[in-house]
């Protein structure tokens, strides 16, 4: 079985279906899709519709405008982006911390 993770877009809480949420009586192995519709984020109370499947591509991305490298292992703490956040899971309005361009100016580092 392939367990997936889902991130709350409001507070960044991660629901990991492999672990479930024991504090909320959600058993390990409970898929996100199997959670009741009334289930809400245990940290901020956001509804299920505010969760997005976590992108597991942890590759680095380079800004084509200035050369900045976004490394998911570091995140972007100054912008409130936690370590472990993949490029695909960055907010749509995230900008390069050096030159201010948007995500569309980034390319995956393949070397």
C-alpha distances in whole Angstrom, upper triangle without the diagonal:
4,6,10,13,16,20,23,25,28,28,24,23,19,16,13,11,9,13,14,18,20,23,23,21,18,15,12,9,11,10,13,14,14,17,20,23,25,23,24,24,25,27,29,28,27,25,22,23,24,21,20,16,17,18,16,19,21,24,28,30,34,36,38,41,42,39,37,34,31,29,26,26,29,29,32,33,37,35,32,29,27,26,23,23,22,25,23,23,27,29,30,34,33,36,37,38,41,42,41,39,36,33,34,36,33,32,29,30,29,32
4,6,10,13,17,20,22,25,25,21,20,16,14,11,9,9,12,14,17,20,23,22,21,18,16,13,10,11,10,12,13,14,16,20,22,24,22,23,22,23,25,27,26,25,24,20,21,22,18,16,13,13,14,12,15,18,21,24,26,30,32,35,37,38,35,34,30,27,25,22,23,26,25,29,30,33,31,29,26,24,23,19,20,19,21,19,19,23,25,27,30,29,32,33,34,37,38,37,35,32,29,30,32,29,28,25,27,26,28
4,7,10,14,17,19,22,21,18,16,13,11,7,6,6,9,10,14,16,19,19,18,14,13,10,8,9,7,9,11,12,14,18,19,21,19,19,18,20,21,23,23,22,21,17,19,19,15,14,11,11,13,12,15,17,20,23,26,29,32,34,37,37,35,32,29,26,24,20,21,24,23,26,27,31,29,26,23,21,21,17,18,17,20,18,17,21,23,25,28,27,30,31,33,36,37,35,34,31,28,29,32,29,28,25,27,27,29
4,7,10,13,16,19,18,15,14,10,8,6,6,7,10,11,14,17,19,18,19,15,15,12,10,10,8,8,10,12,13,17,18,20,17,17,16,18,19,21,21,19,18,15,16,16,12,11,7,7,9,9,13,15,18,21,23,27,29,31,34,34,32,30,27,23,21,18,19,22,20,23,24,28,26,23,20,19,18,15,15,14,17,15,14,18,19,21,25,24,27,28,29,32,34,32,31,27,24,26,28,26,25,23,25,25,27
4,7,10,13,15,15,11,10,6,6,4,6,8,10,10,12,15,17,17,18,14,15,12,11,11,9,8,11,13,13,16,17,19,16,15,13,15,16,17,18,16,16,13,14,13,10,9,6,5,8,9,13,14,17,20,22,25,27,30,32,32,30,28,25,21,20,16,17,19,18,20,21,24,22,20,17,15,15,12,12,12,15,14,12,15,17,19,22,21,24,26,27,30,31,29,29,25,22,25,27,24,24,22,24,25,27
4,7,9,12,12,9,8,6,5,7,8,11,12,11,12,16,17,16,18,15,16,14,14,12,10,7,10,13,12,15,15,16,13,12,11,13,14,15,15,13,12,10,11,10,6,5,4,5,9,11,14,15,19,21,22,25,26,29,31,32,30,27,25,21,20,16,18,20,17,20,20,23,21,18,16,15,16,13,12,12,15,13,10,13,14,17,20,19,23,24,26,29,30,28,27,24,21,23,26,24,24,23,25,26,29
4,6,9,8,5,6,4,6,9,11,14,14,13,14,17,18,17,19,16,18,17,17,15,13,11,13,16,14,17,16,17,14,12,9,12,12,12,13,11,12,10,11,8,5,5,6,6,10,12,15,15,18,20,21,24,25,28,29,29,28,25,23,19,19,15,16,18,15,17,17,20,17,14,12,12,14,12,10,11,14,12,9,11,12,14,17,16,20,22,23,26,27,25,24,21,19,22,24,22,23,22,24,26,29
4,5,6,5,5,6,8,11,14,17,16,15,14,18,17,16,19,17,19,19,19,17,15,12,14,16,14,16,15,15,12,10,7,10,9,9,10,7,9,8,9,6,4,7,9,10,13,15,18,18,21,22,23,26,26,29,30,31,30,27,25,21,21,18,19,20,17,18,18,20,17,14,13,13,15,14,12,14,16,14,11,12,12,14,16,16,20,22,23,27,28,25,25,22,20,23,25,24,25,25,27,29,32
4,6,6,8,10,12,15,17,20,20,18,18,21,21,20,22,20,23,22,22,20,18,15,17,19,17,19,17,17,15,12,10,13,12,10,11,9,10,10,9,6,6,7,10,10,13,16,18,18,21,21,21,24,24,27,27,28,28,25,23,20,20,17,19,19,16,16,16,18,15,13,12,13,16,15,12,14,14,13,9,10,8,11,13,13,17,20,20,24,25,22,22,19,17,20,23,22,23,23,26,28,31
4,6,8,11,13,17,19,22,21,19,18,21,20,19,22,21,24,24,24,22,20,17,19,21,18,19,18,17,15,11,9,12,10,7,9,7,10,11,11,7,8,10,14,14,17,19,21,21,24,24,24,26,26,29,29,30,30,26,25,22,22,19,21,20,17,17,16,17,14,12,12,13,17,17,14,17,17,16,13,12,10,13,14,14,18,21,21,25,26,23,23,20,20,22,25,24,26,26,29,31,34
4,6,9,12,15,18,20,19,18,16,19,18,18,21,20,22,22,23,21,20,17,20,21,19,20,19,18,15,12,9,10,7,6,9,9,12,13,13,10,10,12,14,14,17,19,21,20,23,23,24,26,26,29,30,30,29,26,25,21,21,18,19,18,15,15,14,16,13,10,11,11,14,15,13,16,17,17,13,13,12,15,16,15,19,21,21,25,26,23,24,22,21,24,26,25,27,26,28,31,33
4,6,9,12,16,18,17,16,15,18,18,18,21,19,21,20,21,19,18,15,18,20,18,20,19,19,16,13,10,11,9,9,12,11,13,13,14,10,9,10,11,10,13,15,17,17,20,20,21,24,24,27,28,28,27,24,22,18,18,15,16,16,13,14,13,15,13,10,9,9,11,11,10,12,14,14,10,11,11,14,15,15,18,20,20,24,25,23,23,20,19,22,24,22,24,23,25,27,30
4,7,10,13,15,14,13,11,15,14,14,17,15,17,17,18,16,16,13,16,18,15,18,18,17,14,11,7,8,7,8,11,10,12,12,14,11,9,11,12,11,14,16,18,18,21,22,24,27,27,31,32,31,30,27,25,21,20,17,17,18,15,17,16,18,17,13,12,11,13,12,12,14,17,16,13,14,14,18,19,18,22,23,23,27,29,26,27,24,22,26,28,26,27,26,27,29,32
4,6,10,12,11,10,10,14,14,14,16,14,15,14,15,14,13,11,14,16,14,17,17,17,14,12,9,10,10,12,13,12,13,12,14,12,9,10,9,8,12,13,16,16,20,21,23,26,27,30,32,32,30,27,25,21,19,16,16,17,15,17,17,20,18,15,13,12,13,11,11,13,16,15,12,14,15,18,20,19,23,24,24,28,30,28,27,25,22,25,27,25,26,24,26,28,30
4,6,9,8,7,7,11,12,12,13,10,12,11,11,10,9,8,11,12,11,14,15,15,12,11,9,10,11,13,13,13,13,11,13,12,9,10,9,9,13,14,17,18,22,24,25,29,30,33,35,35,33,30,28,24,22,19,19,21,19,21,21,24,22,19,17,15,16,14,14,16,19,17,14,17,18,21,23,22,26,27,28,32,33,31,31,28,25,28,30,28,28,26,28,29,32
4,5,6,6,8,11,13,13,14,11,11,9,9,9,8,8,12,13,12,15,17,18,14,14,12,13,14,17,17,16,16,14,16,15,12,12,10,10,13,13,16,17,21,23,25,29,31,34,36,35,34,31,28,24,22,18,18,21,19,22,22,26,24,21,19,16,17,14,14,16,19,18,15,18,20,23,25,24,28,29,29,33,34,32,32,29,26,29,31,28,28,26,27,28,31
4,5,5,8,11,14,13,13,9,9,6,5,5,5,6,9,10,10,14,16,17,14,15,14,14,17,19,18,18,17,14,16,16,13,13,11,12,15,14,18,19,23,26,28,31,33,36,38,38,36,34,31,27,25,21,22,24,23,26,26,29,28,25,22,20,20,17,18,18,21,20,18,21,23,25,28,27,30,32,33,36,37,35,35,32,29,31,33,31,30,28,30,30,33
4,6,9,11,14,15,14,11,9,5,5,7,8,10,13,13,13,17,19,20,17,18,17,17,19,21,21,21,20,17,20,20,16,16,14,14,16,15,18,19,23,26,28,32,34,37,39,39,37,34,31,28,25,22,21,24,24,27,27,30,29,26,24,21,20,18,19,19,23,21,20,23,25,27,30,29,32,33,34,37,39,37,36,33,30,33,35,32,31,29,30,30,32
4,6,8,11,12,11,9,7,4,6,8,10,11,14,14,13,17,19,20,16,17,15,15,17,19,20,20,20,17,20,20,17,17,15,15,18,17,20,21,25,27,30,33,35,38,40,40,38,35,32,29,26,22,22,24,23,26,26,30,28,25,23,20,20,18,19,20,24,23,21,24,25,28,31,29,33,34,34,37,39,37,37,34,32,34,36,33,33,30,32,32,34
4,6,9,9,8,5,5,4,6,6,8,9,12,11,10,13,16,16,13,13,12,12,15,17,17,17,17,15,18,18,15,16,15,15,18,18,22,23,26,29,31,35,36,39,41,41,39,36,33,30,28,24,24,26,25,27,27,30,29,25,24,21,22,19,20,21,25,23,21,24,25,28,30,29,33,34,35,38,40,38,37,34,32,34,36,34,34,32,33,34,36
4,6,5,6,5,6,7,10,9,11,11,14,13,10,13,15,15,11,12,10,9,12,15,14,15,15,14,18,17,15,17,16,17,20,20,24,24,28,30,32,36,37,40,42,42,40,37,34,31,29,25,24,26,25,27,26,29,28,24,23,21,22,20,20,23,26,25,22,24,25,28,30,29,33,34,34,38,40,38,38,35,32,35,37,35,35,33,35,36,38
4,5,5,5,6,7,11,11,13,14,17,15,13,15,18,17,14,14,13,11,14,17,17,18,19,18,21,21,19,21,20,20,24,24,27,27,31,33,35,39,40,44,45,45,43,40,37,34,31,28,27,28,28,30,29,32,31,27,26,23,24,23,24,26,29,28,25,28,28,32,33,33,36,37,37,41,43,41,41,38,36,39,41,38,39,37,38,39,41
4,6,7,10,11,14,14,16,16,19,17,14,16,18,16,13,13,12,9,12,15,15,17,18,17,21,20,19,21,21,22,25,25,29,29,32,34,36,39,41,44,45,45,43,40,38,34,32,28,28,29,28,29,28,31,30,26,25,23,24,23,24,27,30,29,26,28,28,31,33,32,36,37,37,40,42,40,41,38,36,39,41,39,40,38,39,40,42
4,6,9,11,14,12,14,14,16,14,11,12,14,13,10,10,10,8,11,14,13,15,15,15,18,18,17,20,20,21,25,25,29,29,33,35,36,40,41,44,45,45,44,41,38,35,33,29,29,30,28,30,29,32,30,26,26,24,25,24,24,27,30,28,25,27,27,30,32,32,35,37,37,41,43,40,40,38,36,38,41,39,40,38,40,41,43
4,6,9,12,11,14,14,16,13,11,12,15,14,11,13,13,12,15,18,16,18,17,17,20,21,19,22,21,22,26,26,30,31,34,36,38,42,43,46,48,48,46,43,40,37,35,31,31,32,31,33,32,35,33,30,29,27,28,26,27,29,32,30,27,30,30,33,35,35,38,40,40,44,45,43,43,40,38,41,43,41,41,39,41,42,44
4,7,9,7,10,10,12,10,8,10,13,13,10,12,12,11,15,17,16,17,16,14,18,19,17,19,18,19,23,23,27,28,31,34,35,39,40,44,45,45,44,41,38,34,32,29,29,30,29,31,30,33,32,28,27,25,26,24,24,26,29,27,25,27,28,30,33,33,36,38,38,42,43,41,41,38,35,38,40,38,38,36,38,39,41
4,6,6,10,11,13,11,10,13,16,16,14,16,16,15,18,21,19,20,19,17,21,21,19,20,19,20,23,23,27,27,31,34,36,40,41,44,46,46,44,41,39,35,33,29,29,31,30,32,32,35,34,30,29,26,27,24,25,26,30,28,26,29,30,32,35,34,38,39,40,43,45,43,42,39,37,39,41,39,39,37,38,39,41
4,6,9,11,14,12,12,15,18,19,16,17,17,16,19,21,21,21,20,18,21,21,18,19,18,18,21,20,24,25,28,31,33,37,39,42,44,44,42,39,36,33,30,26,26,28,28,31,30,34,32,29,27,24,24,22,23,24,27,26,24,27,28,31,34,33,36,37,38,41,43,41,41,38,35,37,39,37,36,34,35,35,37
4,6,9,11,10,11,14,17,19,16,18,18,18,20,23,22,22,20,17,20,21,18,18,16,17,19,18,22,23,27,30,32,36,38,41,43,43,41,39,35,32,30,26,26,29,28,31,31,34,33,30,27,25,25,22,23,23,26,25,23,26,28,30,33,32,36,37,38,41,43,41,40,37,34,36,38,35,35,32,34,34,36
4,6,8,6,7,11,14,15,13,15,15,16,19,21,19,19,17,14,17,18,15,16,15,16,19,19,23,24,28,31,33,36,38,41,43,43,42,39,36,32,30,27,27,29,28,31,31,34,32,29,27,25,25,23,23,23,26,24,22,26,27,29,32,32,35,37,37,41,42,40,39,36,33,35,38,35,35,33,35,35,37
4,5,5,7,11,13,15,13,14,15,16,19,20,19,18,16,12,15,16,13,13,12,13,16,17,20,22,26,29,30,34,35,38,40,41,39,37,34,30,29,25,26,28,26,29,30,33,30,28,25,24,24,21,21,21,24,21,20,23,24,26,29,29,32,34,35,39,40,37,36,33,30,32,35,32,32,30,32,32,35
4,5,5,9,10,12,10,11,12,14,16,17,16,14,12,9,11,12,9,10,9,12,15,16,20,22,25,27,29,32,33,36,38,39,37,35,32,29,27,24,25,27,25,27,27,30,28,25,23,22,23,20,19,20,22,19,17,21,21,23,26,26,30,32,33,36,37,35,34,30,28,29,32,30,31,29,31,32,35
4,6,8,9,12,11,13,14,16,19,19,17,16,13,9,11,13,11,12,11,14,17,18,21,24,27,30,30,34,35,37,39,40,39,37,34,31,30,26,28,30,28,30,30,33,30,28,26,25,26,23,22,22,24,21,19,22,23,24,27,28,31,34,35,38,39,36,35,32,29,30,33,32,32,30,33,33,36
4,6,9,11,10,13,15,16,19,20,18,17,14,11,13,16,14,15,14,17,20,21,24,27,30,33,34,37,38,41,43,44,42,40,37,34,32,29,30,32,30,32,33,35,33,30,28,27,28,25,24,25,27,24,22,26,26,27,30,31,35,37,38,42,42,40,39,35,32,34,37,35,35,34,36,36,39
4,6,8,6,9,11,13,16,17,14,14,11,9,12,14,12,14,14,17,20,21,25,27,30,32,34,37,38,41,43,43,42,39,37,33,32,28,29,31,29,31,31,33,31,28,26,25,27,24,24,24,27,24,22,25,25,26,29,30,33,36,37,40,41,38,38,34,32,34,37,35,35,34,36,37,40
4,5,5,9,12,14,17,17,14,14,11,9,12,14,14,16,17,20,23,25,28,30,33,36,36,40,41,43,45,46,45,42,40,36,35,31,32,34,32,33,33,35,33,30,29,28,30,27,26,27,29,27,24,27,26,28,31,31,35,38,39,42,43,40,40,36,34,36,39,38,38,37,39,40,43
4,5,8,12,14,17,16,13,12,8,7,9,12,12,15,16,20,23,25,28,30,33,35,36,39,39,42,43,44,44,41,39,35,35,31,33,34,31,32,32,34,31,29,28,28,30,28,26,27,29,26,23,26,25,26,28,30,34,36,37,41,42,38,38,34,32,34,37,36,37,36,39,40,43
4,6,10,12,15,14,10,10,7,8,11,13,13,17,18,21,25,27,30,32,35,37,37,40,40,43,44,45,44,42,40,36,35,32,33,34,31,32,32,34,31,28,28,27,30,28,27,28,30,27,24,26,25,27,29,30,34,37,38,41,42,39,38,35,33,35,39,38,39,38,40,42,45
4,7,9,12,12,9,9,7,7,10,11,11,15,16,18,22,24,27,29,32,34,34,38,38,41,42,43,42,39,37,33,32,29,30,31,28,30,29,31,29,26,25,24,26,25,24,25,27,25,22,24,23,25,27,28,32,35,35,39,40,37,37,33,32,34,37,36,37,35,38,39,42
4,6,9,8,5,5,5,6,9,9,10,13,15,17,21,23,26,27,30,32,32,35,36,39,40,40,40,36,35,31,30,27,28,28,26,27,26,28,25,22,22,21,24,23,21,23,25,23,20,22,21,23,25,25,29,32,32,36,37,34,34,31,29,32,35,33,35,34,36,38,41
4,5,6,5,5,6,7,10,9,9,12,14,15,19,21,24,24,28,29,30,33,33,36,37,37,37,33,32,28,27,23,24,25,22,23,22,24,22,19,19,18,20,20,18,21,23,21,18,19,18,21,23,23,27,29,29,33,34,31,31,29,27,30,32,31,32,31,34,35,38
4,6,6,8,10,11,14,13,12,15,17,18,21,23,26,26,29,31,32,35,35,38,39,39,38,35,33,29,28,25,25,25,23,24,23,25,23,20,20,18,21,20,20,22,25,24,20,21,21,24,25,25,29,31,31,34,36,33,34,31,30,33,35,33,35,34,35,37,40
4,6,8,11,13,15,13,13,16,17,17,21,22,25,25,28,29,30,33,33,36,37,37,36,33,31,27,26,23,23,23,21,21,20,22,20,16,17,16,19,19,18,21,23,23,19,20,19,22,23,23,26,28,28,31,33,30,31,29,28,31,33,32,33,32,34,36,38
4,6,9,11,13,11,12,15,18,18,21,24,26,26,29,30,30,33,32,36,36,36,36,32,31,27,27,24,25,24,22,22,20,21,19,16,17,17,20,20,19,22,23,22,19,19,18,21,21,21,25,27,27,31,32,29,30,27,27,30,32,31,33,32,34,37,39
4,6,9,11,10,11,15,18,19,22,25,28,28,31,32,32,35,35,38,38,39,38,35,34,30,30,26,27,27,24,25,24,25,23,20,20,20,23,23,21,24,25,24,20,21,19,22,23,24,27,30,30,34,35,32,32,29,28,31,34,33,35,34,36,39,41
4,7,8,6,8,12,15,17,20,23,25,26,29,30,30,32,32,35,36,36,36,33,32,28,28,25,26,26,23,23,23,24,21,19,19,19,22,22,20,22,23,21,18,18,17,19,20,21,25,28,28,32,33,29,30,27,26,28,31,30,32,32,34,36,39
4,5,6,8,11,14,17,20,23,25,27,30,31,31,34,34,36,37,38,38,35,33,30,30,26,28,28,25,26,26,27,24,22,21,22,24,23,21,23,24,21,18,20,18,20,22,23,27,30,31,34,35,31,31,28,27,29,32,31,33,32,35,37,40
4,5,6,9,11,14,17,20,23,24,27,29,29,32,33,35,36,37,37,34,32,28,28,25,26,27,24,26,26,27,25,22,21,21,23,22,20,21,22,19,17,19,18,19,22,23,27,29,30,34,35,31,31,27,26,28,31,30,31,30,33,34,37
4,6,8,11,14,17,20,22,24,27,28,28,31,31,33,34,36,35,33,31,28,28,25,27,27,24,25,26,27,24,22,21,21,24,22,20,20,21,18,16,17,16,17,19,21,25,28,29,33,33,30,29,25,24,25,28,28,29,29,32,33,37
4,7,10,12,15,18,21,22,25,26,26,28,28,31,32,33,32,30,28,25,25,22,24,24,21,22,22,23,20,18,17,18,21,19,17,18,18,16,13,14,13,14,16,18,22,25,26,29,30,26,26,22,21,23,26,25,27,27,30,32,35
4,7,9,12,15,18,19,22,24,24,27,27,30,31,32,31,29,27,23,23,19,21,22,19,21,21,23,20,18,16,16,18,17,14,15,17,14,11,13,13,15,17,18,22,24,25,29,30,27,26,22,20,23,26,24,25,25,27,29,32
4,6,9,12,14,16,19,21,21,24,24,27,29,30,29,26,24,21,20,17,19,21,18,19,21,23,19,18,15,16,17,15,13,13,14,11,8,11,11,13,16,16,20,22,24,27,28,25,24,20,18,20,23,21,22,21,24,26,29
4,6,9,12,14,17,19,20,23,24,27,29,30,28,26,24,20,19,16,18,20,18,20,21,24,21,19,16,16,17,14,12,11,13,10,9,12,13,15,18,18,21,23,25,28,29,26,25,22,19,20,23,21,21,20,23,24,27
4,6,9,11,14,16,17,20,22,25,27,27,26,23,20,17,16,12,14,16,14,17,18,21,19,17,14,13,13,10,8,8,10,8,6,10,12,14,17,16,20,21,22,25,26,24,23,20,17,19,22,19,19,17,20,21,24
4,6,8,11,13,14,18,19,22,24,25,23,21,18,15,14,11,13,16,14,16,19,21,19,18,14,14,14,10,8,6,8,6,6,10,12,14,17,16,19,19,21,24,25,23,22,19,15,17,19,16,16,14,16,17,20
4,6,9,12,14,18,20,23,25,26,23,21,18,15,13,10,12,15,14,17,19,22,21,19,16,15,13,10,9,7,9,9,9,12,15,17,20,18,21,21,23,25,26,25,24,21,17,19,21,18,17,14,15,16,19
4,6,9,11,15,17,19,22,23,20,18,15,13,11,9,11,14,13,17,19,22,20,20,16,15,14,10,9,6,8,8,9,12,15,17,19,18,19,19,21,23,24,23,22,19,15,17,18,15,13,10,12,12,15
4,7,9,13,16,19,21,21,18,16,13,10,8,6,8,11,11,14,17,19,18,18,14,13,11,8,8,5,7,9,10,12,16,17,19,17,18,17,19,21,22,22,21,19,15,17,18,14,13,10,11,12,14
4,7,10,13,16,19,18,15,14,10,9,7,7,9,12,12,15,18,20,19,19,16,15,13,11,10,7,8,10,12,13,17,18,20,17,18,16,18,19,21,21,19,18,14,16,16,12,10,7,7,8,10
4,7,10,13,16,15,12,10,7,6,5,7,9,10,10,13,16,18,17,18,15,15,13,11,11,8,8,11,13,13,16,17,18,15,15,13,15,16,17,18,17,16,13,14,14,10,9,6,5,8,10
4,7,9,12,12,9,8,6,5,7,9,12,12,11,13,16,18,17,18,15,16,14,14,12,10,7,10,13,12,15,15,16,13,13,11,13,14,15,15,13,12,9,11,10,6,5,4,5,9,11
4,6,9,8,6,6,4,6,9,12,14,14,13,14,17,18,17,19,17,18,17,17,15,13,10,13,16,14,17,16,17,14,12,10,12,12,12,13,12,12,10,11,8,5,5,6,6,10,11
4,5,6,5,5,6,8,11,14,17,16,15,14,18,17,16,19,17,19,18,19,17,15,12,14,16,14,16,15,15,12,10,7,10,9,9,10,8,9,8,9,6,4,7,9,10,13,15
4,6,6,8,10,11,15,17,20,19,18,18,21,21,20,23,21,23,22,22,20,18,15,17,19,17,19,17,17,15,13,10,13,12,10,12,9,11,10,9,6,6,7,10,11,14,15
4,6,8,11,13,17,19,22,21,19,18,21,20,19,22,21,24,23,24,22,20,17,19,21,18,19,18,17,15,12,9,12,10,8,9,8,10,11,11,7,8,10,14,14,17,19
4,6,9,12,15,18,20,19,18,16,19,18,18,21,20,22,22,23,21,20,17,20,21,19,20,19,18,16,12,9,10,7,7,10,9,12,13,13,10,10,12,14,14,17,18
4,6,10,12,16,18,16,16,15,19,18,18,21,19,21,20,21,20,18,15,18,20,18,20,20,19,16,13,10,11,9,9,12,11,13,13,14,10,9,10,12,11,14,14
4,7,10,13,15,13,13,12,15,15,15,17,16,17,16,18,16,16,13,17,18,15,17,18,17,14,11,7,8,7,9,11,11,12,12,14,11,9,11,12,11,15,15
4,6,10,11,10,11,11,14,15,15,17,14,16,14,15,14,13,11,14,16,14,17,17,17,14,12,9,10,10,12,13,13,13,12,14,12,9,10,9,8,12,13
4,6,9,8,7,8,12,13,12,14,11,12,11,11,10,9,7,11,12,10,13,15,15,11,11,8,9,11,13,13,13,12,10,13,12,9,10,9,9,13,14
4,5,6,6,8,11,14,14,14,11,11,9,9,9,8,8,12,12,12,15,17,17,14,14,12,12,14,16,17,16,16,13,16,15,12,12,10,10,13,14
4,5,5,8,11,14,13,13,9,8,6,5,5,5,7,10,10,10,13,16,17,14,15,13,14,16,18,18,18,16,14,17,17,13,14,12,12,14,16
4,6,9,11,14,15,14,11,9,5,5,7,8,10,13,13,13,16,19,20,17,18,16,16,18,21,21,21,20,17,20,20,17,17,15,14,16,17
4,6,8,11,12,11,9,7,5,7,8,10,11,15,14,13,16,19,19,15,16,14,13,15,18,18,19,19,17,20,20,17,17,16,15,18,19
4,6,9,9,8,5,5,4,6,6,8,9,12,11,9,12,15,15,12,13,12,11,14,17,16,17,16,14,18,17,15,16,15,16,19,20
4,6,6,6,5,7,7,10,9,11,11,14,12,10,12,14,13,10,10,9,8,11,14,13,15,14,13,17,17,15,17,17,17,21,22
4,5,5,5,6,8,11,11,13,14,17,14,12,14,17,15,12,13,13,10,13,16,16,18,17,17,20,20,19,21,20,21,24,25
4,6,7,9,11,15,14,16,16,18,16,13,14,17,15,12,12,11,8,11,14,13,16,16,17,20,20,19,21,22,22,26,27
4,6,9,11,14,12,14,14,16,14,10,10,13,11,8,9,10,8,12,14,12,14,13,14,18,18,17,20,20,22,25,27
4,6,10,12,11,14,14,16,13,10,11,14,13,10,12,13,12,15,17,15,17,16,16,20,20,19,22,22,23,26,28
4,7,9,7,10,10,12,10,8,9,12,12,9,11,12,11,15,17,15,17,15,14,18,18,17,19,18,20,23,24
4,6,6,10,11,13,11,10,12,15,16,13,15,15,14,18,20,19,20,18,17,20,21,19,20,19,20,23,24
4,6,9,11,13,12,11,14,17,18,15,16,16,15,18,21,20,21,19,18,21,21,18,19,18,18,20,22
4,6,9,11,10,11,14,17,18,16,17,17,17,20,22,22,22,20,17,20,21,18,18,16,17,19,20
4,7,8,6,7,10,13,15,12,14,15,15,18,20,19,19,17,14,17,18,15,16,15,16,18,20
4,5,5,7,10,13,15,12,14,14,16,19,20,19,18,15,12,15,16,13,13,11,13,15,18
4,5,5,9,10,12,10,11,12,14,16,17,16,14,12,9,11,12,9,10,9,11,14,17
4,6,8,9,12,11,13,14,17,19,19,18,16,13,9,11,13,11,12,11,14,16,19
4,6,9,11,10,13,15,16,19,20,18,17,14,11,14,16,14,15,14,17,19,22
4,6,8,6,9,11,13,16,17,14,14,11,9,12,14,12,14,14,16,19,22
4,5,5,9,12,13,17,17,14,13,10,9,12,14,14,16,17,20,22,25
4,6,9,12,14,17,16,13,12,8,7,9,12,13,15,16,20,22,25
4,6,10,12,15,14,10,10,7,8,10,12,13,16,18,21,24,27
4,7,9,12,12,9,9,6,7,10,11,11,15,16,18,22,24
4,6,9,8,5,5,5,6,10,9,10,14,16,18,21,23
4,5,6,5,5,6,7,10,9,9,12,14,15,19,21
4,6,6,8,10,11,14,13,12,15,17,18,21,22
4,6,9,11,13,15,13,13,16,17,18,21,22
4,6,9,12,13,11,12,15,18,18,22,23
4,7,10,12,10,12,15,18,19,23,25
4,7,8,7,9,13,16,17,21,23
4,5,6,8,11,14,17,20,23
4,5,6,9,11,14,17,20
4,6,8,11,14,17,20
4,7,10,13,16,18
4,7,9,12,15
4,6,9,12
4,6,9
4,6
4
